[in-house]
Structures are given as structure tokens and as C-alpha cells.
Amino acid sequence: MNNVAKHAGANLTQLTFKADKTYFRITLEDNGEGFEPGIPTERHGLKSMQHRAGELKATLNINSKPGMGTKVELIMKLP
């Protein structure tokens, strides 16, 4: 959410939480500027998010394209 506020230039953001017996999922989507996730950068936000997801043994999916907004999804298996 911090990255959306600082960098996205979005006017619409949606945060959803879903859970069932096996998984917990958090999804954050915005209609902002988007970016190319595969391009190296000096910023540490994405690396930090990946690191924290790893500590939780969760999967972090980041889908974004310039001009198309961003979707970040954290999926964690429940015990």
C-alpha cells in the first residue's frame, strides 16, 4: 500500500482478503502507472516484499505493465 501511495499515481485501489481451509490470500490492485517488474532498479521495495514473503513461506506474485496498473498477490498455505 505504501508503494501505491508513493509511486503508482492511482485513483482506484482495491485490497481483498480471502481464506479457505488451506490458503490465505491478500490481493492489492491499483489502476496506476504500472511498471516493468523485470527491470532492475535501485529501489528496495520489491526485494523487501519478496524477502518478507519468503520468511512467511508464502508466494508473492507481482503483475504489472506500464500504463496498466499493478496487482500484488500474497498466497500463504495455512497449517
C-alpha positions in Angstrom: 0.0 0.0 0.0 2.9 2.3 0.7 4.2 1.8 -2.8 0.8 2.6 -4.3 0.6 5.9 -2.3 4.2 6.9 -3.2 4.6 5.7 -6.8 1.5 4.5 -8.6 -0.4 7.6 -9.3 -3.6 5.6 -8.9 -7.1 6.9 -8.3 -8.5 3.4 -7.5 -7.0 0.8 -5.2 -8.6 -2.5 -4.1 -7.5 -4.6 -1.2 -9.0 -8.0 -0.8 -8.6 -10.9 1.7 -9.7 -14.4 1.0 -9.3 -17.6 3.0 -10.4 -21.2 2.9 -9.3 -24.2 4.7 -5.9 -24.4 3.0 -4.9 -20.9 1.8 -4.9 -17.3 2.9 -4.7 -14.8 0.0 -4.2 -11.0 0.1 -4.5 -9.1 -3.2 -3.8 -5.4 -3.8 -4.7 -4.0 -7.2 -4.5 -0.4 -8.5 -5.1 1.4 -11.7 -1.9 3.4 -11.5 1.0 3.9 -13.8 2.3 0.3 -13.6 5.9 -0.7 -14.2 8.0 -3.4 -15.7 8.8 -5.9 -12.8 11.7 -7.5 -14.6 13.8 -4.3 -15.0 16.5 -3.9 -12.2 16.1 -0.9 -10.0 17.9 0.8 -7.2 14.8 0.7 -5.1 14.4 -2.0 -2.4 10.6 -2.2 -2.1 10.0 -5.3 -4.3 13.1 -7.1 -3.0 11.9 -6.4 0.6 8.4 -7.7 -0.2 9.8 -10.9 -1.7 12.1 -11.4 1.3 9.2 -11.0 3.8 7.0 -13.4 1.8 9.9 -15.9 1.9 10.1 -15.6 5.7 6.4 -16.4 5.8 6.9 -19.3 3.4 4.4 -17.6 1.1 4.2 -16.9 -2.6 4.3 -13.3 -3.8 3.1 -12.7 -7.3 3.6 -9.2 -8.9 1.8 -8.5 -12.2 2.3 -5.0 -13.7 2.7 -3.3 -17.1 3.5 0.3 -17.8 0.2 2.2 -18.1 -1.9 -0.9 -16.9 -1.7 -0.7 -13.1 -0.4 -3.3 -10.7 -1.6 -6.4 -9.0 0.3 -7.8 -6.0 -0.9 -11.1 -4.5 0.4 -12.9 -1.4 -0.6 -16.5 -1.0 0.1 -18.4 2.2 -0.7 -22.0 2.9 -2.4 -22.5 6.2 -1.3 -25.2 8.6 
